[in-house]
Amino acid sequence: MNTDEKITLYSTGCPNCKTLAGILDKKNISYEIIESEQAIIDLGYSSAPLLQVGEEVLTFYQAIKWLNTHQ
């Protein structure tokens, strides 16, 4: 799947972070990974993973929903 929007995965290496990375890989979605707790805090969040799609930041469950609608 191709998307014109930049995709960034903010990860701490937790199981949910690995799940999102695995789904992104399986769907051949190009993404950048940032493994920084400070970057997550700077976005105004206190937990990971976060998936940024363009300007929109998605929590884990929002990201799963987004990924399920993008084949």
PDB file of N, CA, C and O in Angstrom:
ATOM      1  N   MET A   1       0.834  -1.171   0.000  1.00  0.00           N
ATOM      2  CA  MET A   1       0.000   0.000   0.000  1.00  0.00           C
ATOM      3  C   MET A   1       0.876   1.231   0.000  1.00  0.00           C
ATOM      4  O   MET A   1       1.901   1.271   0.681  1.00  0.00           O
ATOM      5  N   ASN A   2       0.485   2.222  -0.750  1.00  0.00           N
ATOM      6  CA  ASN A   2       1.222   3.466  -0.792  1.00  0.00           C
ATOM      7  C   ASN A   2       0.371   4.576  -0.207  1.00  0.00           C
ATOM      8  O   ASN A   2      -0.842   4.615  -0.413  1.00  0.00           O
ATOM      9  N   THR A   3       0.994   5.454   0.505  1.00  0.00           N
ATOM     10  CA  THR A   3       0.311   6.637   1.004  1.00  0.00           C
ATOM     11  C   THR A   3       1.203   7.828   0.722  1.00  0.00           C
ATOM     12  O   THR A   3       2.428   7.736   0.802  1.00  0.00           O
ATOM     13  N   ASP A   4       0.584   8.940   0.393  1.00  0.00           N
ATOM     14  CA  ASP A   4       1.344  10.147   0.108  1.00  0.00           C
ATOM     15  C   ASP A   4       1.747  10.862   1.388  1.00  0.00           C
ATOM     16  O   ASP A   4       2.591  11.759   1.367  1.00  0.00           O
ATOM     17  N   GLU A   5       1.145  10.466   2.494  1.00  0.00           N
ATOM     18  CA  GLU A   5       1.421  11.114   3.764  1.00  0.00           C
ATOM     19  C   GLU A   5       2.597  10.436   4.452  1.00  0.00           C
ATOM     20  O   GLU A   5       2.773   9.220   4.368  1.00  0.00           O
ATOM     21  N   LYS A   6       3.399  11.250   5.133  1.00  0.00           N
ATOM     22  CA  LYS A   6       4.514  10.699   5.902  1.00  0.00           C
ATOM     23  C   LYS A   6       3.954   9.955   7.110  1.00  0.00           C
ATOM     24  O   LYS A   6       3.068  10.450   7.806  1.00  0.00           O
ATOM     25  N   ILE A   7       4.488   8.755   7.345  1.00  0.00           N
ATOM     26  CA  ILE A   7       4.073   7.920   8.473  1.00  0.00           C
ATOM     27  C   ILE A   7       5.245   7.818   9.443  1.00  0.00           C
ATOM     28  O   ILE A   7       6.367   7.501   9.050  1.00  0.00           O
ATOM     29  N   THR A   8       4.967   8.092  10.715  1.00  0.00           N
ATOM     30  CA  THR A   8       5.986   7.982  11.757  1.00  0.00           C
ATOM     31  C   THR A   8       5.425   7.149  12.894  1.00  0.00           C
ATOM     32  O   THR A   8       4.327   7.413  13.383  1.00  0.00           O
ATOM     33  N   LEU A   9       6.178   6.145  13.312  1.00  0.00           N
ATOM     34  CA  LEU A   9       5.823   5.320  14.462  1.00  0.00           C
ATOM     35  C   LEU A   9       6.678   5.746  15.635  1.00  0.00           C
ATOM     36  O   LEU A   9       7.904   5.645  15.591  1.00  0.00           O
ATOM     37  N   TYR A  10       6.032   6.218  16.678  1.00  0.00           N
ATOM     38  CA  TYR A  10       6.721   6.559  17.923  1.00  0.00           C
ATOM     39  C   TYR A  10       6.624   5.331  18.819  1.00  0.00           C
ATOM     40  O   TYR A  10       5.528   4.888  19.165  1.00  0.00           O
ATOM     41  N   SER A  11       7.774   4.788  19.189  1.00  0.00           N
ATOM     42  CA  SER A  11       7.824   3.479  19.835  1.00  0.00           C
ATOM     43  C   SER A  11       8.752   3.482  21.043  1.00  0.00           C
ATOM     44  O   SER A  11       9.740   4.213  21.101  1.00  0.00           O
ATOM     45  N   THR A  12       8.394   2.634  22.005  1.00  0.00           N
ATOM     46  CA  THR A  12       9.293   2.368  23.131  1.00  0.00           C
ATOM     47  C   THR A  12       9.764   0.915  23.099  1.00  0.00           C
ATOM     48  O   THR A  12      10.488   0.468  23.989  1.00  0.00           O
ATOM     49  N   GLY A  13       9.345   0.184  22.068  1.00  0.00           N
ATOM     50  CA  GLY A  13       9.704  -1.230  21.969  1.00  0.00           C
ATOM     51  C   GLY A  13       8.754  -2.145  22.702  1.00  0.00           C
ATOM     52  O   GLY A  13       9.028  -3.337  22.848  1.00  0.00           O
ATOM     53  N   CYS A  14       7.628  -1.604  23.171  1.00  0.00           N
ATOM     54  CA  CYS A  14       6.652  -2.406  23.908  1.00  0.00           C
ATOM     55  C   CYS A  14       5.931  -3.365  22.955  1.00  0.00           C
ATOM     56  O   CYS A  14       6.061  -3.234  21.738  1.00  0.00           O
ATOM     57  N   PRO A  15       5.180  -4.319  23.488  1.00  0.00           N
ATOM     58  CA  PRO A  15       4.459  -5.264  22.619  1.00  0.00           C
ATOM     59  C   PRO A  15       3.513  -4.578  21.629  1.00  0.00           C
ATOM     60  O   PRO A  15       3.446  -4.983  20.468  1.00  0.00           O
ATOM     61  N   ASN A  16       2.789  -3.556  22.062  1.00  0.00           N
ATOM     62  CA  ASN A  16       1.895  -2.856  21.140  1.00  0.00           C
ATOM     63  C   ASN A  16       2.679  -2.121  20.059  1.00  0.00           C
ATOM     64  O   ASN A  16       2.230  -2.035  18.916  1.00  0.00           O
ATOM     65  N   CYS A  17       3.832  -1.596  20.409  1.00  0.00           N
ATOM     66  CA  CYS A  17       4.705  -0.942  19.422  1.00  0.00           C
ATOM     67  C   CYS A  17       5.136  -1.954  18.365  1.00  0.00           C
ATOM     68  O   CYS A  17       5.114  -1.661  17.170  1.00  0.00           O
ATOM     69  N   LYS A  18       5.524  -3.133  18.807  1.00  0.00           N
ATOM     70  CA  LYS A  18       5.948  -4.185  17.886  1.00  0.00           C
ATOM     71  C   LYS A  18       4.794  -4.659  17.011  1.00  0.00           C
ATOM     72  O   LYS A  18       4.993  -4.999  15.845  1.00  0.00           O
ATOM     73  N   THR A  19       3.589  -4.681  17.574  1.00  0.00           N
ATOM     74  CA  THR A  19       2.406  -5.066  16.805  1.00  0.00           C
ATOM     75  C   THR A  19       2.172  -4.087  15.662  1.00  0.00           C
ATOM     76  O   THR A  19       1.955  -4.498  14.522  1.00  0.00           O
ATOM     77  N   LEU A  20       2.215  -2.790  15.967  1.00  0.00           N
ATOM     78  CA  LEU A  20       2.005  -1.794  14.917  1.00  0.00           C
ATOM     79  C   LEU A  20       3.091  -1.877  13.858  1.00  0.00           C
ATOM     80  O   LEU A  20       2.796  -1.809  12.664  1.00  0.00           O
ATOM     81  N   ALA A  21       4.334  -2.024  14.274  1.00  0.00           N
ATOM     82  CA  ALA A  21       5.438  -2.137  13.319  1.00  0.00           C
ATOM     83  C   ALA A  21       5.226  -3.351  12.416  1.00  0.00           C
ATOM     84  O   ALA A  21       5.464  -3.280  11.210  1.00  0.00           O
ATOM     85  N   GLY A  22       4.786  -4.449  12.993  1.00  0.00           N
ATOM     86  CA  GLY A  22       4.545  -5.660  12.220  1.00  0.00           C
ATOM     87  C   GLY A  22       3.445  -5.480  11.184  1.00  0.00           C
ATOM     88  O   GLY A  22       3.562  -5.958  10.056  1.00  0.00           O
ATOM     89  N   ILE A  23       2.386  -4.795  11.568  1.00  0.00           N
ATOM     90  CA  ILE A  23       1.286  -4.557  10.618  1.00  0.00           C
ATOM     91  C   ILE A  23       1.752  -3.630   9.495  1.00  0.00           C
ATOM     92  O   ILE A  23       1.447  -3.859   8.325  1.00  0.00           O
ATOM     93  N   LEU A  24       2.492  -2.584   9.859  1.00  0.00           N
ATOM     94  CA  LEU A  24       3.021  -1.670   8.843  1.00  0.00           C
ATOM     95  C   LEU A  24       3.916  -2.423   7.865  1.00  0.00           C
ATOM     96  O   LEU A  24       3.832  -2.222   6.654  1.00  0.00           O
ATOM     97  N   ASP A  25       4.769  -3.287   8.395  1.00  0.00           N
ATOM     98  CA  ASP A  25       5.665  -4.069   7.541  1.00  0.00           C
ATOM     99  C   ASP A  25       4.866  -5.012   6.638  1.00  0.00           C
ATOM    100  O   ASP A  25       5.135  -5.110   5.440  1.00  0.00           O
ATOM    101  N   LYS A  26       3.893  -5.694   7.214  1.00  0.00           N
ATOM    102  CA  LYS A  26       3.088  -6.657   6.454  1.00  0.00           C
ATOM    103  C   LYS A  26       2.349  -5.975   5.304  1.00  0.00           C
ATOM    104  O   LYS A  26       2.189  -6.557   4.231  1.00  0.00           O
ATOM    105  N   LYS A  27       1.900  -4.738   5.533  1.00  0.00           N
ATOM    106  CA  LYS A  27       1.170  -3.999   4.509  1.00  0.00           C
ATOM    107  C   LYS A  27       2.103  -3.200   3.601  1.00  0.00           C
ATOM    108  O   LYS A  27       1.645  -2.439   2.748  1.00  0.00           O
ATOM    109  N   ASN A  28       3.412  -3.376   3.787  1.00  0.00           N
ATOM    110  CA  ASN A  28       4.411  -2.670   2.975  1.00  0.00           C
ATOM    111  C   ASN A  28       4.241  -1.154   3.019  1.00  0.00           C
ATOM    112  O   ASN A  28       4.386  -0.472   2.005  1.00  0.00           O
ATOM    113  N   ILE A  29       3.934  -0.644   4.197  1.00  0.00           N
ATOM    114  CA  ILE A  29       3.799   0.793   4.394  1.00  0.00           C
ATOM    115  C   ILE A  29       5.141   1.332   4.869  1.00  0.00           C
ATOM    116  O   ILE A  29       5.675   0.880   5.882  1.00  0.00           O
ATOM    117  N   SER A  30       5.671   2.276   4.151  1.00  0.00           N
ATOM    118  CA  SER A  30       6.943   2.899   4.542  1.00  0.00           C
ATOM    119  C   SER A  30       6.702   3.817   5.729  1.00  0.00           C
ATOM    120  O   SER A  30       5.730   4.572   5.761  1.00  0.00           O
ATOM    121  N   TYR A  31       7.597   3.741   6.700  1.00  0.00           N
ATOM    122  CA  TYR A  31       7.451   4.579   7.885  1.00  0.00           C
ATOM    123  C   TYR A  31       8.810   4.829   8.512  1.00  0.00           C
ATOM    124  O   TYR A  31       9.763   4.074   8.320  1.00  0.00           O
ATOM    125  N   GLU A  32       8.863   5.898   9.254  1.00  0.00           N
ATOM    126  CA  GLU A  32      10.033   6.225  10.066  1.00  0.00           C
ATOM    127  C   GLU A  32       9.698   5.802  11.486  1.00  0.00           C
ATOM    128  O   GLU A  32       8.555   5.932  11.924  1.00  0.00           O
ATOM    129  N   ILE A  33      10.686   5.299  12.201  1.00  0.00           N
ATOM    130  CA  ILE A  33      10.460   4.933  13.595  1.00  0.00           C
ATOM    131  C   ILE A  33      11.289   5.846  14.488  1.00  0.00           C
ATOM    132  O   ILE A  33      12.479   6.060  14.253  1.00  0.00           O
ATOM    133  N   ILE A  34      10.642   6.373  15.506  1.00  0.00           N
ATOM    134  CA  ILE A  34      11.320   7.218  16.485  1.00  0.00           C
ATOM    135  C   ILE A  34      11.154   6.544  17.840  1.00  0.00           C
ATOM    136  O   ILE A  34      10.037   6.371  18.327  1.00  0.00           O
ATOM    137  N   GLU A  35      12.259   6.170  18.433  1.00  0.00           N
ATOM    138  CA  GLU A  35      12.235   5.492  19.728  1.00  0.00           C
ATOM    139  C   GLU A  35      12.726   6.454  20.797  1.00  0.00           C
ATOM    140  O   GLU A  35      13.858   6.365  21.272  1.00  0.00           O
ATOM    141  N   SER A  36      11.848   7.370  21.159  1.00  0.00           N
ATOM    142  CA  SER A  36      12.196   8.407  22.125  1.00  0.00           C
ATOM    143  C   SER A  36      10.994   8.727  22.992  1.00  0.00           C
ATOM    144  O   SER A  36       9.975   9.213  22.501  1.00  0.00           O
ATOM    145  N   GLU A  37      11.115   8.457  24.268  1.00  0.00           N
ATOM    146  CA  GLU A  37      10.038   8.806  25.182  1.00  0.00           C
ATOM    147  C   GLU A  37       9.825  10.310  25.208  1.00  0.00           C
ATOM    148  O   GLU A  37       8.690  10.769  25.342  1.00  0.00           O
ATOM    149  N   GLN A  38      10.889  11.079  25.083  1.00  0.00           N
ATOM    150  CA  GLN A  38      10.772  12.534  25.096  1.00  0.00           C
ATOM    151  C   GLN A  38       9.979  13.033  23.890  1.00  0.00           C
ATOM    152  O   GLN A  38       9.202  13.980  24.007  1.00  0.00           O
ATOM    153  N   ALA A  39      10.172  12.405  22.744  1.00  0.00           N
ATOM    154  CA  ALA A  39       9.418  12.797  21.544  1.00  0.00           C
ATOM    155  C   ALA A  39       7.918  12.564  21.753  1.00  0.00           C
ATOM    156  O   ALA A  39       7.093  13.360  21.304  1.00  0.00           O
ATOM    157  N   ILE A  40       7.577  11.481  22.429  1.00  0.00           N
ATOM    158  CA  ILE A  40       6.176  11.178  22.734  1.00  0.00           C
ATOM    159  C   ILE A  40       5.607  12.235  23.682  1.00  0.00           C
ATOM    160  O   ILE A  40       4.496  12.728  23.484  1.00  0.00           O
ATOM    161  N   ILE A  41       6.369  12.569  24.694  1.00  0.00           N
ATOM    162  CA  ILE A  41       5.958  13.599  25.651  1.00  0.00           C
ATOM    163  C   ILE A  41       5.806  14.946  24.948  1.00  0.00           C
ATOM    164  O   ILE A  41       4.865  15.692  25.221  1.00  0.00           O
ATOM    165  N   ASP A  42       6.730  15.252  24.047  1.00  0.00           N
ATOM    166  CA  ASP A  42       6.679  16.518  23.313  1.00  0.00           C
ATOM    167  C   ASP A  42       5.418  16.635  22.459  1.00  0.00           C
ATOM    168  O   ASP A  42       4.948  17.741  22.189  1.00  0.00           O
ATOM    169  N   LEU A  43       4.869  15.490  22.033  1.00  0.00           N
ATOM    170  CA  LEU A  43       3.616  15.484  21.272  1.00  0.00           C
ATOM    171  C   LEU A  43       2.398  15.650  22.176  1.00  0.00           C
ATOM    172  O   LEU A  43       1.278  15.831  21.698  1.00  0.00           O
ATOM    173  N   GLY A  44       2.630  15.585  23.496  1.00  0.00           N
ATOM    174  CA  GLY A  44       1.539  15.755  24.453  1.00  0.00           C
ATOM    175  C   GLY A  44       0.921  14.456  24.920  1.00  0.00           C
ATOM    176  O   GLY A  44      -0.190  14.450  25.448  1.00  0.00           O
ATOM    177  N   TYR A  45       1.635  13.346  24.730  1.00  0.00           N
ATOM    178  CA  TYR A  45       1.133  12.029  25.127  1.00  0.00           C
ATOM    179  C   TYR A  45       2.030  11.432  26.199  1.00  0.00           C
ATOM    180  O   TYR A  45       3.175  11.849  26.372  1.00  0.00           O
ATOM    181  N   SER A  46       1.495  10.449  26.916  1.00  0.00           N
ATOM    182  CA  SER A  46       2.268   9.825  27.991  1.00  0.00           C
ATOM    183  C   SER A  46       2.441   8.325  27.796  1.00  0.00           C
ATOM    184  O   SER A  46       2.969   7.643  28.675  1.00  0.00           O
ATOM    185  N   SER A  47       1.997   7.799  26.642  1.00  0.00           N
ATOM    186  CA  SER A  47       2.157   6.365  26.404  1.00  0.00           C
ATOM    187  C   SER A  47       2.393   6.106  24.926  1.00  0.00           C
ATOM    188  O   SER A  47       2.086   6.935  24.070  1.00  0.00           O
ATOM    189  N   ALA A  48       2.938   4.951  24.658  1.00  0.00           N
ATOM    190  CA  ALA A  48       3.255   4.539  23.292  1.00  0.00           C
ATOM    191  C   ALA A  48       2.482   3.258  23.005  1.00  0.00           C
ATOM    192  O   ALA A  48       2.025   2.585  23.929  1.00  0.00           O
ATOM    193  N   PRO A  49       2.339   2.926  21.755  1.00  0.00           N
ATOM    194  CA  PRO A  49       2.843   3.589  20.560  1.00  0.00           C
ATOM    195  C   PRO A  49       1.918   4.699  20.088  1.00  0.00           C
ATOM    196  O   PRO A  49       0.750   4.774  20.470  1.00  0.00           O
ATOM    197  N   LEU A  50       2.477   5.551  19.252  1.00  0.00           N
ATOM    198  CA  LEU A  50       1.722   6.554  18.524  1.00  0.00           C
ATOM    199  C   LEU A  50       2.070   6.396  17.055  1.00  0.00           C
ATOM    200  O   LEU A  50       3.213   6.098  16.708  1.00  0.00           O
ATOM    201  N   LEU A  51       1.101   6.594  16.211  1.00  0.00           N
ATOM    202  CA  LEU A  51       1.341   6.562  14.774  1.00  0.00           C
ATOM    203  C   LEU A  51       0.922   7.913  14.221  1.00  0.00           C
ATOM    204  O   LEU A  51      -0.242   8.305  14.304  1.00  0.00           O
ATOM    205  N   GLN A  52       1.893   8.614  13.657  1.00  0.00           N
ATOM    206  CA  GLN A  52       1.582   9.901  13.054  1.00  0.00           C
ATOM    207  C   GLN A  52       1.423   9.708  11.556  1.00  0.00           C
ATOM    208  O   GLN A  52       2.323   9.213  10.878  1.00  0.00           O
ATOM    209  N   VAL A  53       0.259  10.108  11.053  1.00  0.00           N
ATOM    210  CA  VAL A  53      -0.057  10.017   9.632  1.00  0.00           C
ATOM    211  C   VAL A  53      -0.266  11.449   9.153  1.00  0.00           C
ATOM    212  O   VAL A  53      -1.289  12.070   9.443  1.00  0.00           O
ATOM    213  N   GLY A  54       0.706  11.957   8.423  1.00  0.00           N
ATOM    214  CA  GLY A  54       0.656  13.368   8.061  1.00  0.00           C
ATOM    215  C   GLY A  54       0.734  14.196   9.332  1.00  0.00           C
ATOM    216  O   GLY A  54       1.697  14.086  10.090  1.00  0.00           O
ATOM    217  N   GLU A  55      -0.265  15.015   9.565  1.00  0.00           N
ATOM    218  CA  GLU A  55      -0.307  15.851  10.769  1.00  0.00           C
ATOM    219  C   GLU A  55      -1.112  15.211  11.904  1.00  0.00           C
ATOM    220  O   GLU A  55      -1.099  15.707  13.030  1.00  0.00           O
ATOM    221  N   GLU A  56      -1.811  14.111  11.608  1.00  0.00           N
ATOM    222  CA  GLU A  56      -2.683  13.470  12.595  1.00  0.00           C
ATOM    223  C   GLU A  56      -1.905  12.451  13.423  1.00  0.00           C
ATOM    224  O   GLU A  56      -1.174  11.625  12.877  1.00  0.00           O
ATOM    225  N   VAL A  57      -2.066  12.516  14.742  1.00  0.00           N
ATOM    226  CA  VAL A  57      -1.417  11.571  15.654  1.00  0.00           C
ATOM    227  C   VAL A  57      -2.482  10.609  16.173  1.00  0.00           C
ATOM    228  O   VAL A  57      -3.509  11.025  16.709  1.00  0.00           O
ATOM    229  N   LEU A  58      -2.211   9.305  16.001  1.00  0.00           N
ATOM    230  CA  LEU A  58      -3.157   8.264  16.388  1.00  0.00           C
ATOM    231  C   LEU A  58      -2.606   7.450  17.558  1.00  0.00           C
ATOM    232  O   LEU A  58      -1.424   7.106  17.585  1.00  0.00           O
ATOM    233  N   THR A  59      -3.467   7.151  18.515  1.00  0.00           N
ATOM    234  CA  THR A  59      -3.095   6.235  19.589  1.00  0.00           C
ATOM    235  C   THR A  59      -3.127   4.813  19.030  1.00  0.00           C
ATOM    236  O   THR A  59      -3.483   4.613  17.868  1.00  0.00           O
ATOM    237  N   PHE A  60      -2.762   3.840  19.836  1.00  0.00           N
ATOM    238  CA  PHE A  60      -2.685   2.456  19.373  1.00  0.00           C
ATOM    239  C   PHE A  60      -3.983   1.994  18.719  1.00  0.00           C
ATOM    240  O   PHE A  60      -3.964   1.511  17.587  1.00  0.00           O
ATOM    241  N   TYR A  61      -5.114   2.138  19.419  1.00  0.00           N
ATOM    242  CA  TYR A  61      -6.374   1.631  18.886  1.00  0.00           C
ATOM    243  C   TYR A  61      -6.841   2.430  17.680  1.00  0.00           C
ATOM    244  O   TYR A  61      -7.436   1.868  16.761  1.00  0.00           O
ATOM    245  N   GLN A  62      -6.583   3.724  17.670  1.00  0.00           N
ATOM    246  CA  GLN A  62      -6.899   4.531  16.492  1.00  0.00           C
ATOM    247  C   GLN A  62      -6.039   4.085  15.305  1.00  0.00           C
ATOM    248  O   GLN A  62      -6.512   4.021  14.170  1.00  0.00           O
ATOM    249  N   ALA A  63      -4.770   3.780  15.587  1.00  0.00           N
ATOM    250  CA  ALA A  63      -3.857   3.340  14.522  1.00  0.00           C
ATOM    251  C   ALA A  63      -4.294   1.994  13.951  1.00  0.00           C
ATOM    252  O   ALA A  63      -4.232   1.788  12.739  1.00  0.00           O
ATOM    253  N   ILE A  64      -4.730   1.086  14.803  1.00  0.00           N
ATOM    254  CA  ILE A  64      -5.215  -0.219  14.340  1.00  0.00           C
ATOM    255  C   ILE A  64      -6.419  -0.005  13.420  1.00  0.00           C
ATOM    256  O   ILE A  64      -6.504  -0.615  12.354  1.00  0.00           O
ATOM    257  N   LYS A  65      -7.333   0.848  13.827  1.00  0.00           N
ATOM    258  CA  LYS A  65      -8.513   1.135  13.012  1.00  0.00           C
ATOM    259  C   LYS A  65      -8.104   1.728  11.667  1.00  0.00           C
ATOM    260  O   LYS A  65      -8.634   1.333  10.628  1.00  0.00           O
ATOM    261  N   TRP A  66      -7.166   2.673  11.680  1.00  0.00           N
ATOM    262  CA  TRP A  66      -6.684   3.290  10.442  1.00  0.00           C
ATOM    263  C   TRP A  66      -6.043   2.239   9.535  1.00  0.00           C
ATOM    264  O   TRP A  66      -6.302   2.204   8.332  1.00  0.00           O
ATOM    265  N   LEU A  67      -5.215   1.394  10.117  1.00  0.00           N
ATOM    266  CA  LEU A  67      -4.535   0.355   9.334  1.00  0.00           C
ATOM    267  C   LEU A  67      -5.539  -0.648   8.747  1.00  0.00           C
ATOM    268  O   LEU A  67      -5.346  -1.136   7.634  1.00  0.00           O
ATOM    269  N   ASN A  68      -6.590  -0.950   9.482  1.00  0.00           N
ATOM    270  CA  ASN A  68      -7.601  -1.893   8.988  1.00  0.00           C
ATOM    271  C   ASN A  68      -8.396  -1.322   7.820  1.00  0.00           C
ATOM    272  O   ASN A  68      -8.981  -2.083   7.050  1.00  0.00           O
ATOM    273  N   THR A  69      -8.429  -0.014   7.673  1.00  0.00           N
ATOM    274  CA  THR A  69      -9.161   0.600   6.564  1.00  0.00           C
ATOM    275  C   THR A  69      -8.257   0.889   5.372  1.00  0.00           C
ATOM    276  O   THR A  69      -8.737   1.330   4.328  1.00  0.00           O
ATOM    277  N   HIS A  70      -6.966   0.650   5.513  1.00  0.00           N
ATOM    278  CA  HIS A  70      -5.997   0.883   4.440  1.00  0.00           C
ATOM    279  C   HIS A  70      -5.370  -0.438   4.024  1.00  0.00           C
ATOM    280  O   HIS A  70      -4.510  -0.983   4.716  1.00  0.00           O
ATOM    281  N   GLN A  71      -5.809  -0.930   2.903  1.00  0.00           N
ATOM    282  CA  GLN A  71      -5.296  -2.204   2.420  1.00  0.00           C
ATOM    283  C   GLN A  71      -4.018  -1.983   1.749  1.00  0.00           C
ATOM    284  O   GLN A  71      -3.404  -2.933   1.262  1.00  0.00           O
TER     285      GLN A  71
END
